[in-house]
Amino acid sequence: MKSSSTTNHTNGYHDNGVSAQAKKQNDDISFTGLDKIHIQDSPNEYDSKGISLATWLRRKRAVTEALINISCSNWHLVAAEDASSKEYSQNHQHQQEEPPQTWQNQHQPGGDLEERLRVAISITKALDEVIRNGTVCSEGYLSSHFSLENIFLDISDDGYCEATLNRVDAGHIVLSLETSTNELEMKNQLGYLGHILIAIFGAANSNYDTGMMIEQETVNEDQPKKKRGKQNRRTILDSSLPLYLTCLISSLLISNTKADDLREEETAVSCQYYESVKQVLQDLQIAAQKPEVYLKRTSHDINQCLRVPRDSFYGRTSELALAMHSLDTVLKFGQPVLCTVSGDAGTGKTTLLDQIKGPLKEAGGFMIRGKFDKATPPNTVIFSAINSFFGEIVKDGYTELQAELKLCITKSVGYGIGVLMSVIPNLQTLVGEYEYNSIEEYNIEETAISHQRWKVLLCRLMNAITDKSRPLAFFIDDLHRCDEVTLDIIQMIVMDPDIRYCLFLGTYRPVKSGVTKMLDSIKSHGVRVVSIKVSCIEKEAVNSLISENLCIPPSLCQSISSTVHSKTGGFILFAANFFQSLYEEGMIRFNLNTRNWEYNINDIKQRKLPADIVQHLSERMARVPKNIQSLLKTAACLGFEFDANLLQMAISVPMLKLVPYATESGFLREIPSSNKFVWAHDQIHLAAYELIPLNKRSSSHLLIATRIYMNTSSDETLSRVIFDVVNNMNVALHLITSQAQRNDVARLNREAGRKAVASSSFRTAAAYYIVGVRLLAGDCWTSNYEFTL
């Protein structure tokens, strides 16, 4: 270390966002702007190695207390001025607020948390280096010398901190060859380290004395540890301390408690304790690397609620690198790339490719995404995805982008815009009034445009959307459900030489489909194809999932993460939902007294788990309130993606009171900048559908279709929901016995067929027409001639 650095921090307090300048005057410290705060340092508190930890802590405490006093004084001054106003006295007569006191406030003792964390890391690292030399300090020596006065800090101007354990030399080191002795000494060292960390990060009691607490832990063996250890852990930890650090320090104190005492204190269900100083060092370093993840929550933020974010991403570093490299190729060289991810259901294929959204947005790009599912005709997915993209552009108010796209699209597509507007309504909203005459241009009827013509128009549209200044990612999920016609359209778009700065993304399951044939054909035409295969995630990824969501140091949740990984086979969707269900069932709980998470690992190991993820999800949904189950069942009948207004028409209770619970539970998610919802995963969608008993599914579909139909107020509204009405009614045709009603359903199928023909969905239209014909009576040519004709 440089001598100038040592001198600077030996003489004064290092500025950490506090607007005060430190100066030394005869070993005193005074701060400009504060009322002459003075700290008299003892002669032996300075060393050539830096400033003692005791002096550093006293200075921190003096500064923060002074800032608190100034903040409170300002607050009371403002409150007095407000109280003098008439409006305040009338509206706030019975209100009394207090200035906030949280770790996140920079004027409070935890406002400099990152600096304290660096100090804790340096001290832990110094102790670990002593232990890694193969030696352990004798208990008597360590208890008297591993203290605040004998730990020296050297803090550089850039925030780097180095700690030195003063007077720990060979003369006070004892070699131990007995394993039992090593384990005992290690527990003592962990306990001492825990008390040092309490002093660094602050204690609930401002008069807390580290030396006294260490002495209580090592002396007076006649005092029952059951009362002593448990009471200390409950009282000395500040409740506003980040939960991650609370668990870490609490576990350090537990590490210094005998196993018999742990059973007496009933802490055997708590998170596992530390076994080495190296584990503590690793966990502190992880907290410093991810403060936004691990240091954002305190015990007050738990609120008896645990939700695993749907978009959480863990592991898959090599697979993610391949996907990011594909994006870099598109951005730097303008070469189109097709990146596909294959794997079984629940392995995180979609989440992997979703990680591209961040870098793509930073590059000024956008994403078009669609998904094939059983309820949606395959030939409508691409048009629906592009329509949603234009809808987001218009709704989010990208004025300049709208003008650019309008110019490029009208120039590239020309009079074909009229044809595309028939299947992409938001295109008309984007372009506005534009003169076109599709009939004269193509000399054919608009409803009978050839399949090849559609491909040409889509290629022109994609070429107009993409540009170096606005790169695009076209993401199609579940390609294995795609039909041959749509696969042919995708293949032509990918191979179009005029479409640049576009990354094509796709996911599919390794089942028999035309995806492999399409990929081989694209490769043969010189387009780069990146194929990624994913399977189960590693145990470390599950450990990260549990650690981040519970805010527990990774070293302390190895046992539960290993159990979750082994019982779920490493399927990320299965693991996340099983972990969520453990909390909902009370097998993982937060103890407000100890401010720590608790669980019984043996109970979790004995927990029976279905081999099928769908069955497990259905069991989890069966535990939610009945009205939420009704909502999930209804939504399951509407498909993977559905409109909020459509859902409101299909259920008999106000939707706004129920949907938030379903979204917070991770079953549904709202599509940004739209009035639509999608299921968090197709397996969750299937699990919700499985909630409906098999003998009641047909009647449920008929009831939903009837409600939607009865709530349509005009022909225009019916046209928007015609597919949803007909698809649900056609499932329950055997329940419709009246010929008059069957004729009505036949008319609805005819309208659905006409709308499908208008968008060139000929196979879908044919299916509707066939159903309509079957619903007609045997004497339809005489009893209902005009309609039959």
CORKA-V351120 format. One record per residue. N is the residue number from 1. PHI is phi in whole degrees, -180 to 180 (NA if undefined). Layout:
BEGIN
N;PHI + N;PHI
END
This chain:
BEGIN
1;NA + 2;-78 + 3;-65 + 4;-62 + 5;-64 + 6;-64 + 7;-62 + 8;-60 + 9;-92 + 10;-79 + 11;-89 + 12;-160 + 13;-89 + 14;-79 + 15;-66 + 16;-132 + 17;86 + 18;-91 + 19;-81 + 20;-145 + 21;-105 + 22;-85 + 23;-139 + 24;-106 + 25;-138 + 26;54 + 27;64 + 28;-101 + 29;-127 + 30;-128 + 31;-126 + 32;-66 + 33;95 + 34;-108 + 35;-82 + 36;50 + 37;-78 + 38;-123 + 39;-124 + 40;-87 + 41;-91 + 42;-72 + 43;-60 + 44;-91 + 45;-91 + 46;-110 + 47;-149 + 48;-63 + 49;-86 + 50;140 + 51;-102 + 52;-70 + 53;-63 + 54;-62 + 55;-65 + 56;-59 + 57;-69 + 58;-64 + 59;-67 + 60;-61 + 61;-66 + 62;-64 + 63;-65 + 64;-67 + 65;-65 + 66;-64 + 67;-66 + 68;-62 + 69;-62 + 70;-64 + 71;-63 + 72;-66 + 73;-63 + 74;-63 + 75;-66 + 76;-65 + 77;-64 + 78;-64 + 79;-63 + 80;-66 + 81;-66 + 82;-67 + 83;-66 + 84;-75 + 85;-80 + 86;-67 + 87;-63 + 88;-66 + 89;-65 + 90;-80 + 91;-93 + 92;-129 + 93;-64 + 94;-108 + 95;-104 + 96;-137 + 97;-104 + 98;-120 + 99;-63 + 100;-64 + 101;-133 + 102;-132 + 103;-67 + 104;-78 + 105;-79 + 106;-68 + 107;-92 + 108;-108 + 109;-56 + 110;-98 + 111;-65 + 112;-107 + 113;-61 + 114;-65 + 115;-68 + 116;-62 + 117;-66 + 118;-63 + 119;-64 + 120;-62 + 121;-64 + 122;-65 + 123;-68 + 124;-63 + 125;-64 + 126;-63 + 127;-66 + 128;-66 + 129;-65 + 130;-63 + 131;-71 + 132;-68 + 133;-74 + 134;87 + 135;-126 + 136;-133 + 137;-82 + 138;-64 + 139;-61 + 140;-64 + 141;-69 + 142;-66 + 143;-65 + 144;-94 + 145;-114 + 146;-85 + 147;-137 + 148;-63 + 149;-75 + 150;-105 + 151;-111 + 152;-114 + 153;-116 + 154;-123 + 155;-108 + 156;-85 + 157;-64 + 158;-87 + 159;95 + 160;-68 + 161;-127 + 162;-129 + 163;-110 + 164;-130 + 165;-87 + 166;-69 + 167;65 + 168;-92 + 169;-130 + 170;-62 + 171;-71 + 172;-119 + 173;-111 + 174;-118 + 175;-85 + 176;-128 + 177;-101 + 178;-92 + 179;-63 + 180;-62 + 181;-67 + 182;-59 + 183;-64 + 184;-65 + 185;-65 + 186;-64 + 187;-62 + 188;-64 + 189;-63 + 190;-64 + 191;-64 + 192;-62 + 193;-62 + 194;-61 + 195;-69 + 196;-62 + 197;-66 + 198;-62 + 199;-65 + 200;-70 + 201;-90 + 202;100 + 203;-119 + 204;-64 + 205;-101 + 206;-66 + 207;-93 + 208;-62 + 209;-119 + 210;-62 + 211;-61 + 212;-65 + 213;-68 + 214;-64 + 215;-64 + 216;-66 + 217;-77 + 218;-107 + 219;-106 + 220;59 + 221;-67 + 222;-73 + 223;-73 + 224;-61 + 225;-72 + 226;-59 + 227;-79 + 228;-69 + 229;-65 + 230;-68 + 231;-65 + 232;-62 + 233;-66 + 234;-83 + 235;-104 + 236;-86 + 237;-89 + 238;-68 + 239;-67 + 240;-90 + 241;-69 + 242;-51 + 243;-56 + 244;-59 + 245;-72 + 246;-61 + 247;-64 + 248;-63 + 249;-68 + 250;-59 + 251;-70 + 252;-64 + 253;-69 + 254;-66 + 255;-61 + 256;-93 + 257;-108 + 258;-66 + 259;-61 + 260;-62 + 261;-67 + 262;-62 + 263;-69 + 264;-67 + 265;-82 + 266;60 + 267;-100 + 268;-66 + 269;-87 + 270;-77 + 271;-59 + 272;-62 + 273;-97 + 274;-77 + 275;-116 + 276;-155 + 277;-68 + 278;-61 + 279;-64 + 280;-63 + 281;-60 + 282;-62 + 283;-69 + 284;-66 + 285;-66 + 286;-64 + 287;-63 + 288;-69 + 289;-75 + 290;-128 + 291;-65 + 292;-69 + 293;-97 + 294;-97 + 295;-112 + 296;-92 + 297;-116 + 298;-113 + 299;-65 + 300;-72 + 301;-86 + 302;-64 + 303;54 + 304;53 + 305;-140 + 306;-135 + 307;-128 + 308;-87 + 309;-59 + 310;-66 + 311;-87 + 312;-64 + 313;-127 + 314;-137 + 315;69 + 316;58 + 317;-66 + 318;-69 + 319;-66 + 320;-65 + 321;-62 + 322;-64 + 323;-66 + 324;-67 + 325;-65 + 326;-63 + 327;-65 + 328;-61 + 329;-62 + 330;-68 + 331;-70 + 332;-85 + 333;-112 + 334;67 + 335;-97 + 336;-67 + 337;-134 + 338;-106 + 339;-114 + 340;-119 + 341;-125 + 342;-116 + 343;171 + 344;-70 + 345;-65 + 346;85 + 347;-93 + 348;88 + 349;-65 + 350;-65 + 351;-62 + 352;-61 + 353;-74 + 354;-66 + 355;-68 + 356;-75 + 357;-59 + 358;-62 + 359;-60 + 360;-65 + 361;-67 + 362;-63 + 363;-85 + 364;81 + 365;-98 + 366;-137 + 367;-127 + 368;-105 + 369;-136 + 370;-141 + 371;-144 + 372;-87 + 373;-143 + 374;-66 + 375;-85 + 376;-106 + 377;-58 + 378;-58 + 379;-78 + 380;-106 + 381;-66 + 382;-63 + 383;-64 + 384;-65 + 385;-65 + 386;-67 + 387;-63 + 388;-65 + 389;-61 + 390;-64 + 391;-63 + 392;-67 + 393;-62 + 394;-71 + 395;-71 + 396;-80 + 397;75 + 398;-78 + 399;-63 + 400;-65 + 401;-65 + 402;-60 + 403;-65 + 404;-65 + 405;-65 + 406;-60 + 407;-65 + 408;-69 + 409;-69 + 410;-64 + 411;-74 + 412;-83 + 413;-88 + 414;71 + 415;-69 + 416;-69 + 417;-58 + 418;-59 + 419;-70 + 420;-66 + 421;-64 + 422;-68 + 423;-117 + 424;-127 + 425;-59 + 426;-69 + 427;-66 + 428;-69 + 429;-63 + 430;-73 + 431;-78 + 432;81 + 433;-69 + 434;-148 + 435;-79 + 436;-151 + 437;-144 + 438;-66 + 439;-69 + 440;-69 + 441;-65 + 442;-105 + 443;59 + 444;-144 + 445;-69 + 446;-62 + 447;-79 + 448;-124 + 449;-63 + 450;-67 + 451;-61 + 452;-65 + 453;-64 + 454;-62 + 455;-63 + 456;-64 + 457;-65 + 458;-66 + 459;-64 + 460;-65 + 461;-64 + 462;-64 + 463;-64 + 464;-74 + 465;-75 + 466;-83 + 467;-165 + 468;-60 + 469;-80 + 470;-140 + 471;-62 + 472;-133 + 473;-118 + 474;-105 + 475;-107 + 476;-116 + 477;-95 + 478;59 + 479;-64 + 480;-67 + 481;-94 + 482;-80 + 483;-86 + 484;-65 + 485;-64 + 486;-69 + 487;-61 + 488;-66 + 489;-65 + 490;-61 + 491;-63 + 492;-67 + 493;-65 + 494;-65 + 495;-87 + 496;-64 + 497;-69 + 498;-82 + 499;-91 + 500;-121 + 501;52 + 502;-133 + 503;-104 + 504;-93 + 505;-120 + 506;-156 + 507;-125 + 508;-160 + 509;-96 + 510;-76 + 511;-120 + 512;-68 + 513;-161 + 514;-91 + 515;-67 + 516;-61 + 517;-63 + 518;-65 + 519;-64 + 520;-64 + 521;-67 + 522;-66 + 523;-61 + 524;-66 + 525;-96 + 526;87 + 527;-83 + 528;-73 + 529;-122 + 530;-110 + 531;-106 + 532;-119 + 533;-111 + 534;-122 + 535;-137 + 536;-73 + 537;-83 + 538;-77 + 539;-63 + 540;-63 + 541;-69 + 542;-65 + 543;-63 + 544;-65 + 545;-58 + 546;-70 + 547;-62 + 548;-71 + 549;-80 + 550;-94 + 551;57 + 552;-111 + 553;-55 + 554;-55 + 555;-68 + 556;-97 + 557;-127 + 558;-65 + 559;-68 + 560;-72 + 561;-69 + 562;-64 + 563;-68 + 564;-63 + 565;-64 + 566;-70 + 567;-79 + 568;-103 + 569;71 + 570;82 + 571;-77 + 572;-61 + 573;-64 + 574;-65 + 575;-63 + 576;-65 + 577;-74 + 578;-65 + 579;-62 + 580;-63 + 581;-68 + 582;-62 + 583;-71 + 584;-64 + 585;-86 + 586;83 + 587;-81 + 588;-121 + 589;-140 + 590;-103 + 591;-91 + 592;-72 + 593;-75 + 594;-88 + 595;53 + 596;-151 + 597;-81 + 598;-132 + 599;-162 + 600;-108 + 601;-63 + 602;-68 + 603;-65 + 604;-67 + 605;-65 + 606;-87 + 607;-65 + 608;-76 + 609;-133 + 610;-62 + 611;-73 + 612;-99 + 613;-63 + 614;-64 + 615;-65 + 616;-65 + 617;-65 + 618;-65 + 619;-64 + 620;-67 + 621;-66 + 622;-67 + 623;-91 + 624;-81 + 625;-56 + 626;-62 + 627;-68 + 628;-71 + 629;-61 + 630;-62 + 631;-62 + 632;-65 + 633;-64 + 634;-64 + 635;-64 + 636;-64 + 637;-77 + 638;-93 + 639;108 + 640;-72 + 641;-125 + 642;-151 + 643;-84 + 644;-64 + 645;-65 + 646;-64 + 647;-64 + 648;-64 + 649;-69 + 650;-91 + 651;-109 + 652;-101 + 653;-122 + 654;-57 + 655;-75 + 656;-61 + 657;-81 + 658;-107 + 659;-60 + 660;-55 + 661;-65 + 662;-66 + 663;-75 + 664;-66 + 665;-79 + 666;88 + 667;-84 + 668;-120 + 669;-143 + 670;-89 + 671;-77 + 672;-59 + 673;58 + 674;-152 + 675;-110 + 676;-124 + 677;-126 + 678;-134 + 679;-74 + 680;-62 + 681;-160 + 682;-65 + 683;-70 + 684;-69 + 685;-60 + 686;-65 + 687;-65 + 688;-65 + 689;-67 + 690;-69 + 691;-65 + 692;-78 + 693;-57 + 694;-58 + 695;-79 + 696;-117 + 697;-69 + 698;-63 + 699;-66 + 700;-66 + 701;-63 + 702;-67 + 703;-64 + 704;-65 + 705;-63 + 706;-65 + 707;-62 + 708;-63 + 709;-64 + 710;-70 + 711;-92 + 712;-85 + 713;-95 + 714;-155 + 715;-65 + 716;-66 + 717;-65 + 718;-62 + 719;-63 + 720;-72 + 721;-113 + 722;-59 + 723;-65 + 724;-66 + 725;-65 + 726;-68 + 727;-61 + 728;-75 + 729;-68 + 730;-67 + 731;-72 + 732;-116 + 733;-63 + 734;-71 + 735;-90 + 736;-96 + 737;-103 + 738;-71 + 739;-67 + 740;-63 + 741;-68 + 742;-65 + 743;-66 + 744;-64 + 745;-67 + 746;-63 + 747;-64 + 748;-63 + 749;-66 + 750;-65 + 751;-66 + 752;-66 + 753;-64 + 754;-64 + 755;-67 + 756;-67 + 757;-64 + 758;-62 + 759;-104 + 760;62 + 761;-92 + 762;-69 + 763;-66 + 764;-65 + 765;-63 + 766;-62 + 767;-63 + 768;-66 + 769;-63 + 770;-63 + 771;-63 + 772;-61 + 773;-65 + 774;-65 + 775;-81 + 776;-71 + 777;-73 + 778;-65 + 779;-102 + 780;-62 + 781;-72 + 782;-106 + 783;-84 + 784;-145 + 785;-65 + 786;-62 + 787;-68 + 788;-65 + 789;-65
END
